Amino acid sequence: MEVDKLKLICVRNPWGSGEWTGDWSDDSELWTTRMKNLTGQKESADDGVFWMDFNDFVVEFDDVYVCKQFTTQAGWHSVITHDRWEGDYAAGLPTKENKKCKIKNNP
């Protein structure tokens, strides 16, 4: 969300606790009433939901998992499969470290 030329991102920790404590965190002095109203930022609570400057987000996180919790009450079920892509067709893409890849073998 861009607000007053600031790029802010709202993040939810799926475990429900543990939050960012830097700029734009729940207790940050950067929050004004106007900014809280524009972003919908709620009162400070260790609920796993927090805001960050997008530049801080990029520095702090190497991996991001986007997920939605579907419940059995809503008629959803899940299947988890553990697998690997290996063998003749797991050649990868050409990079400096993988110069001998056989991209033509990739599916």
Gaussian input, Z-matrix of N, CA and C with variables (Angstrom, degrees):
# hf/3-21g

backbone

0 1
 N
 C     1     B1
 C     2     B2     1     A1
 N     3     B3     2     A2     1     D1
 C     4     B4     3     A3     2     D2
 C     5     B5     4     A4     3     D3
 N     6     B6     5     A5     4     D4
 C     7     B7     6     A6     5     D5
 C     8     B8     7     A7     6     D6
 N     9     B9     8     A8     7     D7
 C    10    B10     9     A9     8     D8
 C    11    B11    10    A10     9     D9
 N    12    B12    11    A11    10    D10
 C    13    B13    12    A12    11    D11
 C    14    B14    13    A13    12    D12
 N    15    B15    14    A14    13    D13
 C    16    B16    15    A15    14    D14
 C    17    B17    16    A16    15    D15
 N    18    B18    17    A17    16    D16
 C    19    B19    18    A18    17    D17
 C    20    B20    19    A19    18    D18
 N    21    B21    20    A20    19    D19
 C    22    B22    21    A21    20    D20
 C    23    B23    22    A22    21    D21
 N    24    B24    23    A23    22    D22
 C    25    B25    24    A24    23    D23
 C    26    B26    25    A25    24    D24
 N    27    B27    26    A26    25    D25
 C    28    B28    27    A27    26    D26
 C    29    B29    28    A28    27    D27
 N    30    B30    29    A29    28    D28
 C    31    B31    30    A30    29    D29
 C    32    B32    31    A31    30    D30
 N    33    B33    32    A32    31    D31
 C    34    B34    33    A33    32    D32
 C    35    B35    34    A34    33    D33
 N    36    B36    35    A35    34    D34
 C    37    B37    36    A36    35    D35
 C    38    B38    37    A37    36    D36
 N    39    B39    38    A38    37    D37
 C    40    B40    39    A39    38    D38
 C    41    B41    40    A40    39    D39
 N    42    B42    41    A41    40    D40
 C    43    B43    42    A42    41    D41
 C    44    B44    43    A43    42    D42
 N    45    B45    44    A44    43    D43
 C    46    B46    45    A45    44    D44
 C    47    B47    46    A46    45    D45
 N    48    B48    47    A47    46    D46
 C    49    B49    48    A48    47    D47
 C    50    B50    49    A49    48    D48
 N    51    B51    50    A50    49    D49
 C    52    B52    51    A51    50    D50
 C    53    B53    52    A52    51    D51
 N    54    B54    53    A53    52    D52
 C    55    B55    54    A54    53    D53
 C    56    B56    55    A55    54    D54
 N    57    B57    56    A56    55    D55
 C    58    B58    57    A57    56    D56
 C    59    B59    58    A58    57    D57
 N    60    B60    59    A59    58    D58
 C    61    B61    60    A60    59    D59
 C    62    B62    61    A61    60    D60
 N    63    B63    62    A62    61    D61
 C    64    B64    63    A63    62    D62
 C    65    B65    64    A64    63    D63
 N    66    B66    65    A65    64    D64
 C    67    B67    66    A66    65    D65
 C    68    B68    67    A67    66    D66
 N    69    B69    68    A68    67    D67
 C    70    B70    69    A69    68    D68
 C    71    B71    70    A70    69    D69
 N    72    B72    71    A71    70    D70
 C    73    B73    72    A72    71    D71
 C    74    B74    73    A73    72    D72
 N    75    B75    74    A74    73    D73
 C    76    B76    75    A75    74    D74
 C    77    B77    76    A76    75    D75
 N    78    B78    77    A77    76    D76
 C    79    B79    78    A78    77    D77
 C    80    B80    79    A79    78    D78
 N    81    B81    80    A80    79    D79
 C    82    B82    81    A81    80    D80
 C    83    B83    82    A82    81    D81
 N    84    B84    83    A83    82    D82
 C    85    B85    84    A84    83    D83
 C    86    B86    85    A85    84    D84
 N    87    B87    86    A86    85    D85
 C    88    B88    87    A87    86    D86
 C    89    B89    88    A88    87    D87
 N    90    B90    89    A89    88    D88
 C    91    B91    90    A90    89    D89
 C    92    B92    91    A91    90    D90
 N    93    B93    92    A92    91    D91
 C    94    B94    93    A93    92    D92
 C    95    B95    94    A94    93    D93
 N    96    B96    95    A95    94    D94
 C    97    B97    96    A96    95    D95
 C    98    B98    97    A97    96    D96
 N    99    B99    98    A98    97    D97
 C   100   B100    99    A99    98    D98
 C   101   B101   100   A100    99    D99
 N   102   B102   101   A101   100   D100
 C   103   B103   102   A102   101   D101
 C   104   B104   103   A103   102   D102
 N   105   B105   104   A104   103   D103
 C   106   B106   105   A105   104   D104
 C   107   B107   106   A106   105   D105
 N   108   B108   107   A107   106   D106
 C   109   B109   108   A108   107   D107
 C   110   B110   109   A109   108   D108
 N   111   B111   110   A110   109   D109
 C   112   B112   111   A111   110   D110
 C   113   B113   112   A112   111   D111
 N   114   B114   113   A113   112   D112
 C   115   B115   114   A114   113   D113
 C   116   B116   115   A115   114   D114
 N   117   B117   116   A116   115   D115
 C   118   B118   117   A117   116   D116
 C   119   B119   118   A118   117   D117
 N   120   B120   119   A119   118   D118
 C   121   B121   120   A120   119   D119
 C   122   B122   121   A121   120   D120
 N   123   B123   122   A122   121   D121
 C   124   B124   123   A123   122   D122
 C   125   B125   124   A124   123   D123
 N   126   B126   125   A125   124   D124
 C   127   B127   126   A126   125   D125
 C   128   B128   127   A127   126   D126
 N   129   B129   128   A128   127   D127
 C   130   B130   129   A129   128   D128
 C   131   B131   130   A130   129   D129
 N   132   B132   131   A131   130   D130
 C   133   B133   132   A132   131   D131
 C   134   B134   133   A133   132   D132
 N   135   B135   134   A134   133   D133
 C   136   B136   135   A135   134   D134
 C   137   B137   136   A136   135   D135
 N   138   B138   137   A137   136   D136
 C   139   B139   138   A138   137   D137
 C   140   B140   139   A139   138   D138
 N   141   B141   140   A140   139   D139
 C   142   B142   141   A141   140   D140
 C   143   B143   142   A142   141   D141
 N   144   B144   143   A143   142   D142
 C   145   B145   144   A144   143   D143
 C   146   B146   145   A145   144   D144
 N   147   B147   146   A146   145   D145
 C   148   B148   147   A147   146   D146
 C   149   B149   148   A148   147   D147
 N   150   B150   149   A149   148   D148
 C   151   B151   150   A150   149   D149
 C   152   B152   151   A151   150   D150
 N   153   B153   152   A152   151   D151
 C   154   B154   153   A153   152   D152
 C   155   B155   154   A154   153   D153
 N   156   B156   155   A155   154   D154
 C   157   B157   156   A156   155   D155
 C   158   B158   157   A157   156   D156
 N   159   B159   158   A158   157   D157
 C   160   B160   159   A159   158   D158
 C   161   B161   160   A160   159   D159
 N   162   B162   161   A161   160   D160
 C   163   B163   162   A162   161   D161
 C   164   B164   163   A163   162   D162
 N   165   B165   164   A164   163   D163
 C   166   B166   165   A165   164   D164
 C   167   B167   166   A166   165   D165
 N   168   B168   167   A167   166   D166
 C   169   B169   168   A168   167   D167
 C   170   B170   169   A169   168   D168
 N   171   B171   170   A170   169   D169
 C   172   B172   171   A171   170   D170
 C   173   B173   172   A172   171   D171
 N   174   B174   173   A173   172   D172
 C   175   B175   174   A174   173   D173
 C   176   B176   175   A175   174   D174
 N   177   B177   176   A176   175   D175
 C   178   B178   177   A177   176   D176
 C   179   B179   178   A178   177   D177
 N   180   B180   179   A179   178   D178
 C   181   B181   180   A180   179   D179
 C   182   B182   181   A181   180   D180
 N   183   B183   182   A182   181   D181
 C   184   B184   183   A183   182   D182
 C   185   B185   184   A184   183   D183
 N   186   B186   185   A185   184   D184
 C   187   B187   186   A186   185   D185
 C   188   B188   187   A187   186   D186
 N   189   B189   188   A188   187   D187
 C   190   B190   189   A189   188   D188
 C   191   B191   190   A190   189   D189
 N   192   B192   191   A191   190   D190
 C   193   B193   192   A192   191   D191
 C   194   B194   193   A193   192   D192
 N   195   B195   194   A194   193   D193
 C   196   B196   195   A195   194   D194
 C   197   B197   196   A196   195   D195
 N   198   B198   197   A197   196   D196
 C   199   B199   198   A198   197   D197
 C   200   B200   199   A199   198   D198
 N   201   B201   200   A200   199   D199
 C   202   B202   201   A201   200   D200
 C   203   B203   202   A202   201   D201
 N   204   B204   203   A203   202   D202
 C   205   B205   204   A204   203   D203
 C   206   B206   205   A205   204   D204
 N   207   B207   206   A206   205   D205
 C   208   B208   207   A207   206   D206
 C   209   B209   208   A208   207   D207
 N   210   B210   209   A209   208   D208
 C   211   B211   210   A210   209   D209
 C   212   B212   211   A211   210   D210
 N   213   B213   212   A212   211   D211
 C   214   B214   213   A213   212   D212
 C   215   B215   214   A214   213   D213
 N   216   B216   215   A215   214   D214
 C   217   B217   216   A216   215   D215
 C   218   B218   217   A217   216   D216
 N   219   B219   218   A218   217   D217
 C   220   B220   219   A219   218   D218
 C   221   B221   220   A220   219   D219
 N   222   B222   221   A221   220   D220
 C   223   B223   222   A222   221   D221
 C   224   B224   223   A223   222   D222
 N   225   B225   224   A224   223   D223
 C   226   B226   225   A225   224   D224
 C   227   B227   226   A226   225   D225
 N   228   B228   227   A227   226   D226
 C   229   B229   228   A228   227   D227
 C   230   B230   229   A229   228   D228
 N   231   B231   230   A230   229   D229
 C   232   B232   231   A231   230   D230
 C   233   B233   232   A232   231   D231
 N   234   B234   233   A233   232   D232
 C   235   B235   234   A234   233   D233
 C   236   B236   235   A235   234   D234
 N   237   B237   236   A236   235   D235
 C   238   B238   237   A237   236   D236
 C   239   B239   238   A238   237   D237
 N   240   B240   239   A239   238   D238
 C   241   B241   240   A240   239   D239
 C   242   B242   241   A241   240   D240
 N   243   B243   242   A242   241   D241
 C   244   B244   243   A243   242   D242
 C   245   B245   244   A244   243   D243
 N   246   B246   245   A245   244   D244
 C   247   B247   246   A246   245   D245
 C   248   B248   247   A247   246   D246
 N   249   B249   248   A248   247   D247
 C   250   B250   249   A249   248   D248
 C   251   B251   250   A250   249   D249
 N   252   B252   251   A251   250   D250
 C   253   B253   252   A252   251   D251
 C   254   B254   253   A253   252   D252
 N   255   B255   254   A254   253   D253
 C   256   B256   255   A255   254   D254
 C   257   B257   256   A256   255   D255
 N   258   B258   257   A257   256   D256
 C   259   B259   258   A258   257   D257
 C   260   B260   259   A259   258   D258
 N   261   B261   260   A260   259   D259
 C   262   B262   261   A261   260   D260
 C   263   B263   262   A262   261   D261
 N   264   B264   263   A263   262   D262
 C   265   B265   264   A264   263   D263
 C   266   B266   265   A265   264   D264
 N   267   B267   266   A266   265   D265
 C   268   B268   267   A267   266   D266
 C   269   B269   268   A268   267   D267
 N   270   B270   269   A269   268   D268
 C   271   B271   270   A270   269   D269
 C   272   B272   271   A271   270   D270
 N   273   B273   272   A272   271   D271
 C   274   B274   273   A273   272   D272
 C   275   B275   274   A274   273   D273
 N   276   B276   275   A275   274   D274
 C   277   B277   276   A276   275   D275
 C   278   B278   277   A277   276   D276
 N   279   B279   278   A278   277   D277
 C   280   B280   279   A279   278   D278
 C   281   B281   280   A280   279   D279
 N   282   B282   281   A281   280   D280
 C   283   B283   282   A282   281   D281
 C   284   B284   283   A283   282   D282
 N   285   B285   284   A284   283   D283
 C   286   B286   285   A285   284   D284
 C   287   B287   286   A286   285   D285
 N   288   B288   287   A287   286   D286
 C   289   B289   288   A288   287   D287
 C   290   B290   289   A289   288   D288
 N   291   B291   290   A290   289   D289
 C   292   B292   291   A291   290   D290
 C   293   B293   292   A292   291   D291
 N   294   B294   293   A293   292   D292
 C   295   B295   294   A294   293   D293
 C   296   B296   295   A295   294   D294
 N   297   B297   296   A296   295   D295
 C   298   B298   297   A297   296   D296
 C   299   B299   298   A298   297   D297
 N   300   B300   299   A299   298   D298
 C   301   B301   300   A300   299   D299
 C   302   B302   301   A301   300   D300
 N   303   B303   302   A302   301   D301
 C   304   B304   303   A303   302   D302
 C   305   B305   304   A304   303   D303
 N   306   B306   305   A305   304   D304
 C   307   B307   306   A306   305   D305
 C   308   B308   307   A307   306   D306
 N   309   B309   308   A308   307   D307
 C   310   B310   309   A309   308   D308
 C   311   B311   310   A310   309   D309
 N   312   B312   311   A311   310   D310
 C   313   B313   312   A312   311   D311
 C   314   B314   313   A313   312   D312
 N   315   B315   314   A314   313   D313
 C   316   B316   315   A315   314   D314
 C   317   B317   316   A316   315   D315
 N   318   B318   317   A317   316   D316
 C   319   B319   318   A318   317   D317
 C   320   B320   319   A319   318   D318

   B1=1.4439
   B2=1.5253
   B3=1.3171
   B4=1.4583
   B5=1.5238
   B6=1.3213
   B7=1.4529
   B8=1.5212
   B9=1.3143
   B10=1.4644
   B11=1.5242
   B12=1.3383
   B13=1.4662
   B14=1.5304
   B15=1.3192
   B16=1.4655
   B17=1.5140
   B18=1.3175
   B19=1.4584
   B20=1.5193
   B21=1.3251
   B22=1.4546
   B23=1.5235
   B24=1.3252
   B25=1.4534
   B26=1.5214
   B27=1.3139
   B28=1.4589
   B29=1.5229
   B30=1.3272
   B31=1.4641
   B32=1.5199
   B33=1.3167
   B34=1.4622
   B35=1.5183
   B36=1.3213
   B37=1.4478
   B38=1.5229
   B39=1.3364
   B40=1.4685
   B41=1.5247
   B42=1.3254
   B43=1.4631
   B44=1.5212
   B45=1.3329
   B46=1.4554
   B47=1.5160
   B48=1.3074
   B49=1.4658
   B50=1.5214
   B51=1.3173
   B52=1.4595
   B53=1.5162
   B54=1.3303
   B55=1.4561
   B56=1.5217
   B57=1.3097
   B58=1.4533
   B59=1.5200
   B60=1.3343
   B61=1.4631
   B62=1.5230
   B63=1.3371
   B64=1.4635
   B65=1.5188
   B66=1.3479
   B67=1.4628
   B68=1.5290
   B69=1.3125
   B70=1.4562
   B71=1.5264
   B72=1.3295
   B73=1.4624
   B74=1.5228
   B75=1.3183
   B76=1.4726
   B77=1.5250
   B78=1.3163
   B79=1.4666
   B80=1.5291
   B81=1.3266
   B82=1.4623
   B83=1.5279
   B84=1.3123
   B85=1.4705
   B86=1.5269
   B87=1.3270
   B88=1.4616
   B89=1.5350
   B90=1.3276
   B91=1.4572
   B92=1.5193
   B93=1.3212
   B94=1.4581
   B95=1.5258
   B96=1.2986
   B97=1.4578
   B98=1.5203
   B99=1.3306
   B100=1.4667
   B101=1.5242
   B102=1.3449
   B103=1.4694
   B104=1.5237
   B105=1.3166
   B106=1.4639
   B107=1.5245
   B108=1.3262
   B109=1.4617
   B110=1.5285
   B111=1.3246
   B112=1.4655
   B113=1.5256
   B114=1.3186
   B115=1.4633
   B116=1.5224
   B117=1.3017
   B118=1.4535
   B119=1.5181
   B120=1.3215
   B121=1.4641
   B122=1.5183
   B123=1.3259
   B124=1.4636
   B125=1.5253
   B126=1.3021
   B127=1.4612
   B128=1.5213
   B129=1.3048
   B130=1.4581
   B131=1.5240
   B132=1.3195
   B133=1.4609
   B134=1.5177
   B135=1.3175
   B136=1.4498
   B137=1.5292
   B138=1.3603
   B139=1.4566
   B140=1.5224
   B141=1.3397
   B142=1.4509
   B143=1.5162
   B144=1.3289
   B145=1.4593
   B146=1.5223
   B147=1.3443
   B148=1.4583
   B149=1.5254
   B150=1.3109
   B151=1.4586
   B152=1.5155
   B153=1.3392
   B154=1.4606
   B155=1.5242
   B156=1.3224
   B157=1.4551
   B158=1.5273
   B159=1.3336
   B160=1.4578
   B161=1.5314
   B162=1.3258
   B163=1.4710
   B164=1.5240
   B165=1.3317
   B166=1.4675
   B167=1.5331
   B168=1.3204
   B169=1.4615
   B170=1.5311
   B171=1.3308
   B172=1.4666
   B173=1.5225
   B174=1.3242
   B175=1.4617
   B176=1.5295
   B177=1.3029
   B178=1.4661
   B179=1.5246
   B180=1.3269
   B181=1.4595
   B182=1.5184
   B183=1.3364
   B184=1.4605
   B185=1.5254
   B186=1.3151
   B187=1.4575
   B188=1.5148
   B189=1.3094
   B190=1.4598
   B191=1.5217
   B192=1.3048
   B193=1.4505
   B194=1.5190
   B195=1.2995
   B196=1.4498
   B197=1.5229
   B198=1.3094
   B199=1.4631
   B200=1.5156
   B201=1.2883
   B202=1.4562
   B203=1.5140
   B204=1.2871
   B205=1.4535
   B206=1.5202
   B207=1.3170
   B208=1.4513
   B209=1.5254
   B210=1.2987
   B211=1.4629
   B212=1.5244
   B213=1.3291
   B214=1.4601
   B215=1.5257
   B216=1.3410
   B217=1.4581
   B218=1.5275
   B219=1.3297
   B220=1.4607
   B221=1.5311
   B222=1.3484
   B223=1.4558
   B224=1.5139
   B225=1.3194
   B226=1.4611
   B227=1.5187
   B228=1.3164
   B229=1.4613
   B230=1.5278
   B231=1.3087
   B232=1.4611
   B233=1.5180
   B234=1.3208
   B235=1.4543
   B236=1.5146
   B237=1.3187
   B238=1.4604
   B239=1.5150
   B240=1.3268
   B241=1.4520
   B242=1.5168
   B243=1.3079
   B244=1.4631
   B245=1.5221
   B246=1.3356
   B247=1.4467
   B248=1.5221
   B249=1.3270
   B250=1.4646
   B251=1.5208
   B252=1.3121
   B253=1.4498
   B254=1.5118
   B255=1.3310
   B256=1.4535
   B257=1.5163
   B258=1.3227
   B259=1.4634
   B260=1.5180
   B261=1.3345
   B262=1.4624
   B263=1.5211
   B264=1.3219
   B265=1.4588
   B266=1.5272
   B267=1.3114
   B268=1.4627
   B269=1.5234
   B270=1.2980
   B271=1.4585
   B272=1.5237
   B273=1.3004
   B274=1.4576
   B275=1.5122
   B276=1.3264
   B277=1.4651
   B278=1.5243
   B279=1.3299
   B280=1.4662
   B281=1.5290
   B282=1.3171
   B283=1.4609
   B284=1.5181
   B285=1.3257
   B286=1.4711
   B287=1.5160
   B288=1.3243
   B289=1.4536
   B290=1.5321
   B291=1.3042
   B292=1.4628
   B293=1.5247
   B294=1.3284
   B295=1.4599
   B296=1.5219
   B297=1.3185
   B298=1.4681
   B299=1.5291
   B300=1.3058
   B301=1.4522
   B302=1.5189
   B303=1.2944
   B304=1.4673
   B305=1.5208
   B306=1.3221
   B307=1.4634
   B308=1.5189
   B309=1.3230
   B310=1.4657
   B311=1.5243
   B312=1.3544
   B313=1.4652
   B314=1.5124
   B315=1.3211
   B316=1.4659
   B317=1.5234
   B318=1.3204
   B319=1.4798
   B320=1.5216
   A1=107.37
   A2=116.33
   A3=119.32
   A4=108.80
   A5=115.27
   A6=121.99
   A7=107.48
   A8=116.77
   A9=121.43
   A10=111.77
   A11=115.70
   A12=123.76
   A13=113.95
   A14=117.12
   A15=122.09
   A16=108.09
   A17=117.08
   A18=121.05
   A19=107.58
   A20=115.05
   A21=121.21
   A22=109.26
   A23=115.23
   A24=120.64
   A25=108.59
   A26=115.78
   A27=121.36
   A28=107.38
   A29=116.16
   A30=122.11
   A31=108.53
   A32=115.83
   A33=120.98
   A34=107.88
   A35=115.90
   A36=121.81
   A37=106.96
   A38=118.65
   A39=119.67
   A40=114.18
   A41=118.10
   A42=120.57
   A43=111.49
   A44=117.56
   A45=121.35
   A46=115.73
   A47=118.95
   A48=120.33
   A49=108.00
   A50=115.20
   A51=120.52
   A52=109.21
   A53=115.75
   A54=119.25
   A55=111.78
   A56=114.48
   A57=124.42
   A58=108.88
   A59=117.39
   A60=120.06
   A61=112.53
   A62=117.60
   A63=121.23
   A64=111.98
   A65=115.08
   A66=120.96
   A67=110.54
   A68=116.04
   A69=126.66
   A70=112.76
   A71=117.34
   A72=119.56
   A73=108.29
   A74=117.02
   A75=120.78
   A76=112.79
   A77=117.49
   A78=121.24
   A79=113.60
   A80=117.35
   A81=121.16
   A82=111.28
   A83=115.55
   A84=120.98
   A85=111.98
   A86=117.93
   A87=121.47
   A88=112.54
   A89=117.22
   A90=120.48
   A91=111.44
   A92=115.04
   A93=121.63
   A94=106.67
   A95=116.82
   A96=119.87
   A97=110.39
   A98=116.00
   A99=121.07
   A100=110.70
   A101=117.37
   A102=120.88
   A103=110.94
   A104=117.77
   A105=120.45
   A106=110.46
   A107=116.90
   A108=120.92
   A109=111.17
   A110=117.59
   A111=121.23
   A112=112.21
   A113=117.42
   A114=120.86
   A115=113.46
   A116=117.37
   A117=120.64
   A118=112.49
   A119=116.86
   A120=121.55
   A121=109.20
   A122=115.51
   A123=121.15
   A124=110.62
   A125=115.38
   A126=121.28
   A127=110.71
   A128=114.95
   A129=121.56
   A130=110.74
   A131=115.54
   A132=120.99
   A133=107.93
   A134=117.60
   A135=121.11
   A136=107.73
   A137=114.85
   A138=120.93
   A139=112.07
   A140=116.89
   A141=120.86
   A142=114.03
   A143=118.65
   A144=122.31
   A145=108.31
   A146=115.87
   A147=119.01
   A148=110.64
   A149=115.36
   A150=123.15
   A151=109.68
   A152=115.58
   A153=122.28
   A154=108.36
   A155=115.32
   A156=120.15
   A157=106.12
   A158=117.77
   A159=120.08
   A160=111.90
   A161=117.89
   A162=120.29
   A163=111.28
   A164=118.19
   A165=121.22
   A166=110.19
   A167=116.62
   A168=121.40
   A169=110.90
   A170=115.98
   A171=120.94
   A172=111.19
   A173=117.21
   A174=121.19
   A175=111.03
   A176=118.30
   A177=122.65
   A178=114.63
   A179=118.13
   A180=120.24
   A181=111.61
   A182=115.46
   A183=121.59
   A184=110.77
   A185=116.06
   A186=122.16
   A187=109.82
   A188=115.84
   A189=121.44
   A190=107.63
   A191=115.85
   A192=121.30
   A193=107.53
   A194=115.62
   A195=120.80
   A196=106.59
   A197=115.44
   A198=117.85
   A199=110.81
   A200=114.14
   A201=121.39
   A202=106.19
   A203=115.80
   A204=120.04
   A205=109.07
   A206=115.85
   A207=121.48
   A208=107.60
   A209=116.90
   A210=119.98
   A211=111.13
   A212=115.01
   A213=119.54
   A214=110.54
   A215=117.40
   A216=120.24
   A217=111.12
   A218=116.84
   A219=120.64
   A220=111.36
   A221=116.60
   A222=119.85
   A223=114.59
   A224=118.26
   A225=121.66
   A226=110.82
   A227=116.20
   A228=121.57
   A229=107.75
   A230=116.75
   A231=119.48
   A232=110.44
   A233=113.63
   A234=122.04
   A235=106.55
   A236=117.12
   A237=121.72
   A238=108.11
   A239=115.83
   A240=121.34
   A241=108.97
   A242=115.91
   A243=120.70
   A244=107.18
   A245=116.31
   A246=120.23
   A247=109.49
   A248=116.13
   A249=121.67
   A250=108.67
   A251=114.83
   A252=120.89
   A253=106.25
   A254=116.67
   A255=119.75
   A256=109.72
   A257=115.68
   A258=120.76
   A259=111.28
   A260=115.32
   A261=121.35
   A262=113.71
   A263=117.28
   A264=119.99
   A265=113.08
   A266=118.03
   A267=121.92
   A268=109.62
   A269=116.46
   A270=121.15
   A271=113.14
   A272=119.07
   A273=120.81
   A274=112.46
   A275=114.88
   A276=121.15
   A277=110.19
   A278=117.44
   A279=118.83
   A280=111.39
   A281=115.89
   A282=122.67
   A283=107.55
   A284=116.26
   A285=119.48
   A286=110.62
   A287=117.02
   A288=121.44
   A289=112.34
   A290=118.22
   A291=122.39
   A292=109.53
   A293=116.42
   A294=121.79
   A295=112.79
   A296=117.37
   A297=120.65
   A298=112.54
   A299=117.46
   A300=118.16
   A301=110.28
   A302=115.03
   A303=121.27
   A304=107.58
   A305=115.18
   A306=120.02
   A307=112.01
   A308=117.56
   A309=119.95
   A310=111.84
   A311=117.50
   A312=121.10
   A313=112.75
   A314=117.34
   A315=119.61
   A316=109.76
   A317=116.58
   A318=119.11
   A319=110.59
   D1=129.57
   D2=176.80
   D3=-101.75
   D4=123.54
   D5=-179.88
   D6=-132.53
   D7=122.34
   D8=-179.66
   D9=49.20
   D10=45.21
   D11=179.34
   D12=66.37
   D13=11.39
   D14=174.04
   D15=-99.93
   D16=134.28
   D17=176.38
   D18=-100.22
   D19=107.56
   D20=-178.73
   D21=-113.23
   D22=149.02
   D23=178.55
   D24=-130.57
   D25=136.47
   D26=177.00
   D27=-96.78
   D28=126.90
   D29=-175.78
   D30=-119.14
   D31=143.66
   D32=176.43
   D33=-121.20
   D34=121.03
   D35=174.16
   D36=-76.97
   D37=117.50
   D38=-174.71
   D39=-63.12
   D40=-16.27
   D41=178.05
   D42=-84.21
   D43=-7.58
   D44=172.40
   D45=84.33
   D46=-1.49
   D47=175.98
   D48=-149.52
   D49=162.40
   D50=-175.66
   D51=90.09
   D52=116.27
   D53=-173.85
   D54=-139.57
   D55=161.86
   D56=173.31
   D57=-62.45
   D58=139.82
   D59=-179.10
   D60=-119.10
   D61=8.02
   D62=-179.86
   D63=-88.88
   D64=-154.82
   D65=179.52
   D66=-55.33
   D67=136.08
   D68=177.86
   D69=72.69
   D70=11.14
   D71=172.43
   D72=-69.70
   D73=174.60
   D74=-176.60
   D75=-52.73
   D76=-41.82
   D77=-174.90
   D78=-98.13
   D79=12.40
   D80=-177.64
   D81=-64.62
   D82=140.97
   D83=176.81
   D84=-74.33
   D85=-6.17
   D86=179.42
   D87=-74.39
   D88=-21.51
   D89=-178.69
   D90=-69.73
   D91=129.92
   D92=170.97
   D93=-114.21
   D94=165.76
   D95=177.87
   D96=-58.69
   D97=-40.73
   D98=179.69
   D99=-61.20
   D100=-47.04
   D101=-179.21
   D102=-65.37
   D103=-37.93
   D104=177.22
   D105=-62.53
   D106=-41.15
   D107=179.67
   D108=-67.37
   D109=-41.28
   D110=-178.24
   D111=-67.76
   D112=-34.61
   D113=-176.66
   D114=-97.82
   D115=-16.28
   D116=-175.98
   D117=78.23
   D118=20.40
   D119=-179.78
   D120=-63.30
   D121=131.13
   D122=-176.42
   D123=-95.28
   D124=178.34
   D125=178.52
   D126=-60.05
   D127=155.31
   D128=179.92
   D129=-62.46
   D130=124.87
   D131=176.61
   D132=-159.23
   D133=147.03
   D134=177.00
   D135=-84.65
   D136=70.87
   D137=-177.03
   D138=-107.55
   D139=2.56
   D140=179.42
   D141=86.97
   D142=-1.55
   D143=178.50
   D144=-106.76
   D145=127.98
   D146=-177.87
   D147=-152.95
   D148=161.71
   D149=178.68
   D150=-108.51
   D151=149.82
   D152=176.83
   D153=-143.74
   D154=155.18
   D155=166.67
   D156=-68.73
   D157=138.96
   D158=-176.46
   D159=-59.50
   D160=-34.90
   D161=178.63
   D162=-63.94
   D163=-38.64
   D164=175.55
   D165=-66.22
   D166=-39.33
   D167=179.26
   D168=-58.36
   D169=-45.68
   D170=-179.02
   D171=-63.71
   D172=-36.22
   D173=179.70
   D174=-73.67
   D175=-40.01
   D176=-172.20
   D177=-80.53
   D178=-29.25
   D179=-173.62
   D180=-113.94
   D181=128.71
   D182=174.49
   D183=-92.61
   D184=-33.19
   D185=-177.61
   D186=-126.84
   D187=143.70
   D188=176.05
   D189=-132.42
   D190=129.30
   D191=176.37
   D192=-111.79
   D193=121.75
   D194=178.54
   D195=-98.79
   D196=122.62
   D197=-175.97
   D198=-145.25
   D199=159.76
   D200=173.26
   D201=-134.56
   D202=135.45
   D203=-179.39
   D204=-85.93
   D205=114.87
   D206=176.05
   D207=-101.20
   D208=131.43
   D209=-175.44
   D210=-101.81
   D211=155.33
   D212=176.66
   D213=-66.70
   D214=-27.68
   D215=177.62
   D216=-62.80
   D217=-28.43
   D218=179.05
   D219=-89.02
   D220=3.90
   D221=177.31
   D222=90.82
   D223=11.65
   D224=-179.17
   D225=-97.36
   D226=151.93
   D227=170.98
   D228=-140.30
   D229=164.37
   D230=-177.49
   D231=-128.97
   D232=154.94
   D233=174.85
   D234=-130.97
   D235=127.60
   D236=179.08
   D237=-112.10
   D238=126.96
   D239=179.95
   D240=-121.24
   D241=130.18
   D242=175.46
   D243=-103.98
   D244=125.07
   D245=-175.11
   D246=-153.33
   D247=170.39
   D248=176.36
   D249=-136.51
   D250=151.19
   D251=174.87
   D252=-103.03
   D253=105.26
   D254=-177.86
   D255=-145.39
   D256=166.62
   D257=-179.29
   D258=104.66
   D259=-162.86
   D260=-174.30
   D261=-60.83
   D262=-27.90
   D263=-175.95
   D264=-96.55
   D265=8.68
   D266=179.85
   D267=-105.65
   D268=49.65
   D269=-173.78
   D270=-78.34
   D271=-22.82
   D272=-178.73
   D273=79.18
   D274=-171.61
   D275=179.99
   D276=-102.97
   D277=154.33
   D278=178.62
   D279=-68.98
   D280=125.14
   D281=175.06
   D282=-140.01
   D283=176.48
   D284=177.25
   D285=-58.61
   D286=-37.39
   D287=-177.37
   D288=-84.19
   D289=-16.38
   D290=-175.22
   D291=-128.20
   D292=57.53
   D293=-174.45
   D294=-68.96
   D295=-26.61
   D296=-174.45
   D297=-95.55
   D298=18.77
   D299=-178.29
   D300=-65.09
   D301=155.57
   D302=179.32
   D303=-113.64
   D304=75.82
   D305=-174.36
   D306=-57.21
   D307=-29.39
   D308=179.45
   D309=-63.07
   D310=-19.15
   D311=179.37
   D312=-86.04
   D313=-12.53
   D314=-178.05
   D315=-70.13
   D316=143.88
   D317=179.60
   D318=-68.74

